[in-house]
Amino acid sequence: METYNYIKALHLIFVVTWFAGLFYIVRLFVYHAEAKQKPEPEQSILIKQYQLMQYRLWYIITWPSAILASFFAFWLLYLIPAWLEQNWMWVKLGFVFLLYVYHFKCHLIFKDLQSNLVKHSSNFFRLWNEGATLILFAVVFLVILKNAINWIYGVVGIILFSILIMLGYKFYKNYRERKN
């Protein structure tokens, strides 16, 4: 049982750092896209700095955290294979799959921005940042409640939460525009 607790603690630590990396990388994407609108030499200076910050965050924190979180998750499943017989675990693994899809899409965006190719607006990136938030909410509630049968309530809750996030985003955007 002590080994289990150490592995679980390590898994949770790397899940937290993985999400921190995903949240912050997209924030840096926002700043990078906004820097593209600045005049020279400010634009070049900012973009160079954001590229360096993105590179370090992505390869020193985010990717290693994703790999280690998964490594310790597989170890936990090895220690308690009965979890794979429970519906909630399969739903959770589905959300983890979506998180990896999100992570890989962030990687593609990261590569574009490292080449100074900005394909999306800062507004797109602000909305994109909410994808990891939704997955985080879904996984935490699922793991704590361990109930995949009533997950329809969770889906409704996530949709309502998404609407609140979108309304909050619209409010903040209007606030920023009025301020400028």
LINFEN-V641488 format. One record per helix or strand of 2 or more residues. SS is the DSSP state (H for helix, E for strand). FROM is the first residue (numbers start at 1). LEN is the number of residues. Records with the same first field share a line. If there is no record, write none. Layout:
BEGIN
SS = FROM-LEN, FROM-LEN
END
This chain:
BEGIN
H = 2-34, 42-38, 81-5, 87-28, 122-24, 151-29
END
